Amino acid sequence: MDSIRVLLADDQALVRAGFATMLSIEDDIEVVGQVTNGQEAVSFANQHDVDVILMDVQMPVMDGILATELIAGARRGKVIILTTFEREDYLFDAIRSGASGFLLKNADPDDLIAAVHAVAGGYALLAPEVTVRVIERFAKSLDAEGKATQGVQPSGELRKRLESLTQREKEVLTSMATGLSNAELATKFFLAEATVKSHVSSLLAKVQVRDRVQAVVFAYESGLVSPGE
């Protein structure tokens, strides 16, 4: 099996070195590059074969959000955002830019390795303690700005996509928004995991999103899920 090719993008040398050391333990993961800002990350991804980019948000020259948008838009690799709870205000923009998941900078080595494997395998990394907090923060910010008083008010297009889902697909999407994996969804709904995968694939196509992270964003934006649920 080919190695998973990983690019590290962070302006802190110690952070890059730490992640590189953790990843180098794995036989099937290869750190192919280390860069110090978003512009360098975009350039590297355009010139080399990269599977996963571990991307910091705050970097000089070009931040991780814009870099993620450019890399994801060009399909030059899957991006995992490196973050801390203190900077979660940036993360919703990162999701919208195409990030495939999030990882705390103080993550255990096993969590880092599992995240790289998951994203490289086509899964989105939906850590409940990060993703749900970020999306709830976004929805609450809409309330504070007066754009919505009872959660997010969906557009006609979003409502149309939501209405295209079956009741079961809505239930699956609602539970996905809490961070449940396919195995956990299968247990909750007493379904085979293959059946759950089929429901997930179907709802992704119907609401016109590319992965589970985007599906969770849709769940909040469409009003299917409200902050605090």
Secondary structure, DSSP 8 states (H G I E B T S, - for coil): ---EEEEEE-S-HHHHHHHHHHHHT-TTEEEEEEESSHHHHHHHHHHS--SEEEEESS-SSS-HHHHHHHHHHTT--EEEEEE-GGGGGGHHHHHHTT--EEEETT--HHHHHHHHHHHHTT--B--HHHHHHHHHHHHHHHHHTTS-SSS----HHHHHHHHTS-HHHHHHHHHHTTT--HHHHHHHHT--HHHHHHHHHHHHHHHT-SSHHHHHHHHHHTTSS-TT-
